Structures are given as structure tokens and as C-alpha cells.
Amino acid sequence: MRFFIIFIFITFSLFASDFEKSINIVTNQKHNIMWQDNLESTQYIEDITMAKTYCENLILNGYIDWEMATIKQLLSIIDISSQKIAIKKEFQYSTATKYWSSTPYVANKNQYWYVDFKTGLVNHENQNKKYTVRCIRNLK
């Protein structure tokens, strides 16, 4: 019986998600990140400068310390097994578009990395392009 309980626990742990959905946010306890997940996270489309300003000025669920996600952070929410959009299932408000990251492209200071959640592909583009932004905050 003890072996069976341990087996069930290990099996559940393998398939358990690191992401937890709440109102307006998705939390990743493993990486200590809180993600913006409201309607605005699918509708705000801007160049990189305005996207950064938007995140810095965001007040959501009483928190004021939001910032743009890095490319590494955006990579952590890609799910290419999804049939509709390449993002983790816990994200209720998602759109199959390109999302800016705060990570500059080293070879060209006028370009930044982005994730295309339609395909799950990652690329870089001129900072004047207008893409969507999803803000994050670090949990303390």
C-alpha cells in the first residue's frame, strides 16, 4: 500500500503544472513569477518603448511593480502541444500574435526578441514594430 501511495504521488508530480491561474494573473511558483493575464494583455499593441512604459505603469491586482518579460521568461510559457495557440493552458487571455520581450538582440541594438504565440517561434525585430506585451512581476 505504501508503494502505491508513493507511486501515485510521483505520477501526479510529473504531470502537475508549475502554473496556477487566478483572477487577472497566472503565477509560476517554481520561477517566482506572476504573469499578467487579463483582456488588456491581448489588446495592448505598441512599439518596444511604449510597451516598457506600459508595464512600468501597470497597476493590476493591487501590484505596481510590473515589468516586461525577458525572452527567457516568455520561453517558459510556450506550449507547442496546444492546438489553438502555443501558450500554457492556464493563460485564459491569449492571442495568437507576437509578444515583445525586454531582451535586446545583441547583434543590433535597435532590435528586440519576441515570441510568436501563433507558432511558438522566437525571432527578433526592429523596436519600432508594434507587437503585444504581457507584463510580469517577480514574487518576493
C-alpha positions, 0 to 999 in steps of 0.5 A: 500500500505504501508503494502505491501511495508513493507511486501515485504521488510521483505520477501526479508530480510529473504531470502537475503544472508549475502554473496556477491561474487566478483572477487577472494573473497566472503565477509560476511558483517554481520561477517566482513569477506572476504573469499578467493575464487579463483582456488588456494583455491581448489588446495592448499593441505598441512599439518596444518603448511604449510597451516598457512604459506600459508595464512600468505603469501597470497597476493590476491586482493591487501590484505596481511593480510590473515589468516586461518579460525577458525572452527567457521568461516568455520561453517558459510559457510556450506550449507547442502541444496546444492546438489553438495557440502555443501558450500554457493552458492556464493563460485564459487571455491569449492571442495568437500574435507576437509578444515583445520581450525586454531582451535586446538582440545583441547583434543590433541594438535597435532590435528586440526578441519576441515570441510568436504565440501563433507558432511558438517561434522566437525571432527578433525585430526592429523596436519600432514594430508594434507587437503585444506585451504581457507584463510580469512581476517577480514574487518576493 
